[in-house]
Amino acid sequence: MSPLNQFDPQGRLRHLITLEGLTPDHILDLLDRAQRHVRPIHERPATGQSLAGLTVANIFTEPSTRTRASFELAARRLGADVLNLEIMLSSRAKGETVLDTIHTLQAMSTDIFVIRDAQPGVCRLVADHVAAHVSVLSAGEAHLSHPTQGLLDALTIRQRKGGFETLTLAIVGDVRHSRVARSAYQVFSALGVGELRIVAPAALMPELGEMPLARRFDSIEAGIAQADVVMMLRIQKERMVQAAIPDADDYFIRWGLTAKRLTLAKKDALVMHPGPMNREVEIASEVADGPQSVIRQQVTNGVAVRMALLETVIAHRTLRQGPV
Ligand code: NCD
């Protein structure tokens, strides 16, 4: 495969499959644009027509509630036609290859593919084969990458803390199997976070050499001490062999974020979680629902980030404008 190029010949973002290779300017542009779409939840959401006449196909072959709903709302709020496909249940089951499916949908004028797949490389494969005006956005690729989650995490932190340079950010839990952690690492190292920590039991640490700029901690108490942001991760049971799955009660005792442990972080530390949460496994309910939690704000910001991304990637497609 050729090296992944997420930009068009004019240097505009066309695909988003990984945050690797994005400059701070690219990231900050997306955050600024997303911020313009954020509204308090009791107000009507931001809407527009910038995607009117365009078609977005959401192809999710792994379970998802929030990411899928979020991409769908983002596209609809910008006026797009949206297709939701569970390929595994339809054409893949009939033996059609991924690329046949993509070409079929492209022949129906799909402009943007949003793909979540448990297999590494699917987004990349599709991006290598679509027409020049078409974009591919990852909604989560195996354990490797979840770029829109990284962006919404960054937006949430910027809203509450104003910037990144002075912050200590702790990513806690099943880092090894987490695409959320990998995208967080990429976005926060690009944005120059003061101190980036990964905090995990030995079995859930990524390989040595991965995430080289992060400090590693094998105790939650040391890892969250004086942190400005505590980002909790879900135990990814689906990516573990049965024998390696930690016992839930045991894990909570040693690794759960309780109200008592949270007092070790800064007084105004933010608590984050990408969802879905395992309450009383990685996080106590009183913390998840407590005053320091920004978990719901992350969800709200997710729609705004995806709107910003959809608008950004269609900017490259002046190619196909013209009489219909
Ligand atoms: C995450 C995912 O699926 O990668 N959820 C999400 O997209 N908000 C995290 C997880 O499943 O633990």
Residues whose N, C-alpha, C, O or C-beta is under 5 A from the ligand:
A	BS01	NCD	T67 G140 H146 V180 R234 P274 G275 P276
